[in-house]
């Protein structure tokens, strides 16, 4: 995750610090020169026009989306991050890790207004949290959630946030890759993560990743220490699902089987014999005695190979298969027991949150046993 910034000076909200992607600008310059050919004057004019167009897009995004981006601070001085208003009546989305242990928070708008914030709900498995601030009789600026499924590699995106306490900082870049996976602090994988070369720093956590249409297609979440030009964002389609669940139920409802297990490789002969698509399976190491899998007949030692006809090679695969299943839905599991395939029907239960919302206790490593 992006570490929370502490103790850094806060620039005035009206000041926007725009950092263009060097790669993007270089590509524009090369394209200008290529179109200009040997005519130096025409090349310069073409390059200037292209750079002006690029600048207009970035400044347009900053002007339309910037006012909805907020700074989130802990009243005890324990850290800070970013977020953005996504409804005009004061609902804010940010990273769950920005919320810390859930102590009192304040939100600062771009006009320097500071308001108390209420935590509406949080979802550590996807690193998404929802806050609300009082609208006080006025419609607040908002950035709508877009469709991250329409993103393309190479597409221009802009990140807005409060890195190191410098408010309303803007950086531009491109989508470097799609479909990445990122492990959240709860130990579970977030799929379809967006990789960009946008410059983000501590304090950018929770800020929006915005397209030229002015829609948020992601939430800046993580960087890799020691690298440059590698930033990651939770996709907006994941955020939309989580937000809708939180606003409706106060939490995200997910399926629970009550299985603990670990990955185990299988020899090629068994892969062919049972038609397995993956070189590993999940060996059931234990069961929640009151859980749905135990009631359905799953036994310790079973080799779990598929759930709803999706191949299962790890506990992460099992998590993906059941996480979108609502409670009381039926899930077909296929296990191999005594070298024979067995199909079992399990009625999924709700994975009830415990404590601060981190779900049932899980071991941090996917290679160790854990309950699903």
C-alpha positions as a printed Julia matrix, in Angstrom:
372×3 Matrix{Float64}:
   0.0     0.0     0.0
   1.01    3.62   -0.26
   2.23    4.68    3.19
   0.27    7.46    4.82
   2.03   10.84    4.77
   2.82   12.44    8.1
   3.93   15.88    9.14
   4.37   17.29    5.62
   3.44   20.9     4.83
   0.08   21.33    3.14
   0.02   23.52    0.03
  -3.0    25.7    -0.65
  -5.83   23.78   -2.27
  -5.93   26.09   -5.27
  -2.4    25.14   -6.29
  -2.33   22.19   -8.67
   0.99   20.45   -9.16
   0.86   18.78  -12.59
   3.45   16.14  -13.41
   3.16   14.75  -16.92
   4.41   11.3   -17.78
   7.85   11.59  -19.41
   7.06    8.62  -21.62
   3.78   10.13  -22.76
   5.32   13.53  -23.55
   8.23   11.92  -25.37
   5.8     9.92  -27.5
   3.9    13.08  -28.35
   7.11   14.87  -29.35
   8.21   11.96  -31.55
   4.82   11.91  -33.24
   4.98   15.67  -33.89
   8.41   15.48  -35.5
   7.38   12.5   -37.62
   4.34   14.35  -38.96
   6.36   17.51  -39.56
   8.96   15.76  -41.68
  11.71   18.07  -42.92
   9.66   21.22  -42.58
  10.94   22.56  -39.28
   8.28   25.26  -38.91
   5.43   22.86  -39.58
   6.96   20.29  -37.2
   7.18   22.84  -34.4
   3.62   24.0   -34.95
   2.36   20.4   -35.02
   4.25   19.54  -31.86
   2.95   22.63  -30.08
  -0.62   21.82  -31.11
  -0.32   18.24  -29.88
   1.17   19.29  -26.56
  -1.51   21.95  -26.17
  -4.19   19.33  -26.75
  -2.57   17.03  -24.16
  -2.38   19.92  -21.68
  -6.01   20.85  -22.27
  -7.11   17.3   -21.46
  -5.12   17.16  -18.23
  -6.13   20.64  -17.08
  -9.76   19.88  -17.96
  -9.68   16.77  -15.78
  -8.04   18.72  -12.94
 -10.65   21.46  -13.12
 -13.65   19.11  -13.27
 -12.54   16.37  -10.85
 -10.18   18.27   -8.55
 -12.84   20.0    -6.4
 -14.28   16.59   -5.38
 -10.97   15.26   -4.05
 -10.52   15.53   -0.28
  -7.78   15.12    2.31
  -8.53   12.61    5.08
  -6.77   13.0     8.41
  -6.79   11.27   11.76
  -7.56   13.68   14.56
  -4.78   12.18   16.66
  -2.26   12.95   13.92
  -1.83    9.27   13.08
  -1.65    9.71    9.32
  -3.45   11.0     6.29
  -4.61   10.04    2.83
  -6.94   10.99    0.02
 -10.48   10.25   -1.07
 -13.16   11.7    -3.28
 -16.82   12.63   -3.05
 -18.89   10.4    -5.32
 -22.36   11.71   -4.45
 -23.36   15.35   -4.01
 -24.82   14.63   -0.54
 -21.41   13.89    0.97
 -20.52   10.23    0.49
 -16.77    9.66    0.07
 -14.82    6.61   -1.07
 -11.24    5.96    0.01
  -8.87    3.1     0.86
  -9.67    1.02    3.9
  -6.06    1.29    5.07
  -6.39    5.1     5.13
  -9.05    4.68    7.84
  -6.56    2.96   10.14
  -8.03    1.61   13.36
 -11.26    3.52   12.91
 -10.56    6.5    15.2
 -12.03    9.98   14.69
 -11.42   11.4    11.21
 -11.66   14.79    9.55
 -12.08   15.6     5.87
 -10.72   18.79    4.31
 -12.28   20.08    1.09
 -10.42   22.08   -1.56
 -11.82   25.33   -0.15
 -10.06   24.51    3.17
 -13.32   23.62    4.91
 -12.68   20.89    7.49
 -15.54   18.62    8.52
 -15.93   15.57   10.78
 -16.34   12.3     8.89
 -18.42    9.26    9.77
 -17.29    5.79    8.68
 -20.25    4.19    6.9
 -18.56    0.9     6.11
 -15.26   -0.69    5.17
 -14.09   -3.75    3.27
 -10.49   -4.8     4.01
 -10.47   -7.61    1.39
 -10.73   -5.0    -1.4
  -9.14   -2.1     0.54
 -12.26    0.06    0.09
 -13.92    2.27    2.7
 -16.89    4.64    2.61
 -17.25    7.84    4.64
 -19.86   10.55    4.86
 -19.56   14.24    5.67
 -22.42   16.68    6.32
 -23.47   18.42    3.09
 -24.9    21.36    5.09
 -27.61   22.29    2.62
 -25.43   22.48   -0.47
 -24.65   20.14   -3.32
 -21.03   19.07   -3.09
 -18.83   18.54   -6.18
 -18.63   14.85   -7.08
 -16.74   12.5    -9.38
 -18.82    9.63  -10.7
 -17.56    6.06  -10.92
 -16.89    4.95  -14.49
 -16.58    1.52  -16.09
 -13.09    0.11  -15.57
 -13.98   -2.73  -17.9
 -13.69   -0.32  -20.83
 -10.1     0.72  -20.07
  -7.36    0.02  -22.6
  -3.61   -0.29  -22.2
  -2.02    3.01  -23.19
  -5.07    5.09  -22.29
  -4.43    8.47  -20.66
  -5.3     8.63  -16.94
  -4.82   11.28  -14.26
  -4.3    10.78  -10.52
  -5.41   13.45   -8.06
  -4.58   13.35   -4.37
  -2.61   14.75   -1.47
   0.89   13.23   -1.65
   3.02   14.11    1.36
   0.35   16.57    2.42
   0.47   18.72   -0.73
  -3.22   19.19   -1.48
  -4.83   18.69   -4.89
  -1.69   17.44   -6.64
  -2.24   16.14  -10.16
  -0.1    13.66  -12.09
  -0.74   12.24  -15.55
   0.28    9.02  -17.23
  -1.06    5.99  -19.04
  -2.53    2.59  -18.21
   0.49    0.27  -18.27
  -1.34   -3.04  -17.81
  -4.71   -4.49  -16.85
  -5.77   -7.58  -14.95
  -3.09   -7.49  -12.27
  -3.69   -9.05   -8.84
  -2.79   -7.33   -5.59
  -2.94   -8.78   -2.09
  -4.78   -6.63    0.43
  -3.8    -6.32    4.08
  -6.47   -8.9     4.95
  -4.46  -11.47    2.95
  -6.96  -11.81    0.12
  -6.32  -11.01   -3.54
  -7.89   -8.05   -5.32
  -8.31   -8.98   -8.99
  -8.36   -6.83  -12.14
  -6.08   -4.23  -10.55
  -4.98   -1.42  -12.87
  -1.24   -0.77  -13.31
  -0.2     2.75  -14.36
   2.95    4.84  -14.71
   1.31    7.76  -12.92
   3.52    9.42  -10.29
   1.99    8.64   -6.87
   3.52    9.05   -3.44
   2.63    8.56    0.24
  -0.68   10.31    0.85
  -2.1     9.52   -2.63
  -3.86    6.48   -1.17
  -7.6     6.66   -1.79
  -7.45    9.32   -4.5
  -9.2     8.83   -7.85
  -7.7     7.68  -11.12
  -9.63    9.7   -13.69
 -10.09    9.4   -17.46
 -10.44   12.19  -20.0
 -14.22   11.81  -19.61
 -13.9    12.96  -16.0
 -14.94    9.62  -14.51
 -13.08    7.72  -11.8
 -12.04    4.31  -13.16
  -9.86    3.37  -10.22
  -8.58    4.29   -6.77
  -4.85    4.73   -6.27
  -3.84    2.11   -3.74
  -0.26    0.88   -3.91
   3.25    1.43   -5.17
   6.26   -0.87   -5.19
   9.08    0.51   -3.09
  12.29    1.16   -4.97
  10.64    1.4    -8.39
   9.55    4.27  -10.59
   6.49    4.37  -12.78
   4.73    1.4   -11.17
   1.51    2.3    -9.4
  -1.62    0.23   -8.83
  -5.29    1.13   -8.51
  -8.38   -0.79   -7.39
 -10.75   -0.88  -10.41
 -13.96    1.14  -10.31
 -16.12   -1.9   -11.05
 -14.88   -3.51   -7.83
 -15.45   -0.24   -5.98
 -19.01    0.02   -7.34
 -19.86   -3.47   -6.1
 -18.39   -2.82   -2.66
 -20.0     0.61   -2.29
 -23.43   -0.7    -3.28
 -23.14   -3.48   -0.69
 -21.98   -1.11    2.04
 -24.74    1.41    1.36
 -27.36   -1.34    1.36
 -26.18   -3.62    4.16
 -23.44   -1.69    5.97
 -20.95   -4.39    4.92
 -20.12   -6.61    1.96
 -21.98   -9.91    1.98
 -19.77  -12.77    0.85
 -20.05  -16.5     0.82
 -18.44  -18.7     3.48
 -17.76  -22.44    3.25
 -15.78  -23.12    6.41
 -12.87  -24.9     4.71
  -9.21  -24.59    5.63
  -6.61  -26.0     3.3
  -3.53  -25.5     1.19
  -2.26  -26.03   -2.35
  -0.91  -29.44   -3.27
   0.7   -30.42   -6.6
  -0.71  -33.39   -8.51
   1.16  -35.66  -10.86
   0.49  -35.48  -14.58
  -1.17  -38.91  -14.61
  -3.88  -37.77  -12.18
  -4.37  -34.5   -14.08
  -5.16  -36.48  -17.23
  -7.28  -39.09  -15.43
  -9.55  -36.53  -13.75
  -9.41  -33.87  -16.47
  -7.78  -31.32  -14.2
  -6.88  -28.0   -15.84
  -4.41  -26.9   -13.15
  -1.25  -28.6   -11.84
  -2.33  -28.04   -8.24
  -5.44  -28.7    -6.14
  -6.54  -27.69   -2.64
  -6.18  -30.33    0.03
  -8.76  -29.91    2.78
  -6.87  -29.74    6.08
  -9.72  -28.81    8.38
 -13.36  -27.82    8.56
 -15.47  -25.49   10.63
 -17.6   -28.06   12.52
 -20.58  -25.71   12.29
 -19.83  -24.64    8.72
 -21.72  -25.44    5.51
 -18.94  -27.53    3.92
 -18.9   -29.91    6.91
 -22.68  -30.29    6.74
 -22.5   -30.99    3.0
 -20.13  -33.9     3.53
 -16.69  -32.43    2.75
 -14.05  -34.36    4.69
 -10.46  -33.61    5.81
  -8.06  -35.01    3.22
 -10.4   -34.38    0.28
  -8.75  -32.84   -2.77
 -10.88  -29.9    -3.9
 -10.55  -29.56   -7.69
 -13.51  -27.4    -8.8
 -16.24  -25.08   -7.57
 -19.16  -24.38   -9.91
 -17.07  -25.97  -12.68
 -14.27  -23.44  -12.13
 -10.89  -25.15  -11.61
  -9.48  -24.71   -8.11
  -5.72  -24.8    -7.61
  -5.31  -22.58   -4.55
  -7.28  -21.04   -1.71
  -7.27  -17.8    -3.71
  -9.09  -19.62   -6.53
 -11.67  -20.85   -4.03
 -12.03  -17.31   -2.65
 -12.74  -15.96   -6.15
 -15.29  -18.67   -6.84
 -17.38  -18.07   -3.71
 -16.77  -14.4    -2.86
 -19.55  -13.21   -5.19
 -21.97  -15.92   -4.08
 -24.68  -14.54   -1.86
 -25.7   -16.35    1.34
 -28.11  -19.29    0.87
 -26.95  -19.86   -2.71
 -25.98  -23.39   -3.71
 -22.42  -24.09   -4.84
 -21.35  -27.35   -6.46
 -17.98  -28.61   -5.25
 -16.03  -31.41   -6.86
 -13.54  -33.27   -4.69
 -11.35  -36.3    -5.26
 -11.64  -38.82   -2.42
  -9.89  -42.19   -2.46
  -9.0   -41.53   -6.12
 -12.66  -41.11   -7.05
 -14.45  -37.88   -8.03
 -17.29  -36.84   -5.72
 -19.73  -33.97   -6.36
 -21.18  -32.19   -3.34
 -23.76  -29.4    -3.1
 -23.02  -26.78   -0.43
 -25.4   -24.04    0.73
 -23.22  -20.96    1.24
 -23.42  -18.99    4.48
 -22.55  -15.35    5.0
 -18.97  -14.56    5.98
 -19.77  -12.47    9.04
 -17.32   -9.67    9.88
 -15.59   -9.73   13.24
 -14.28   -6.75   15.18
 -13.26   -3.9    12.88
 -14.64   -5.64    9.8
 -11.69   -7.82    8.88
 -13.92  -10.9     8.52
 -13.28  -14.23   10.17
  -9.67  -14.6    11.3
  -7.4   -15.63    8.42
  -3.75  -16.6     8.34
  -1.75  -14.03    6.35
  -0.14  -16.33    3.8
  -2.17  -18.03    1.04
   0.17  -21.01    1.19
  -0.8   -21.75    4.79
  -4.16  -23.14    5.81
  -7.03  -20.7     6.04
 -10.81  -20.74    6.23
 -12.99  -19.82    3.28
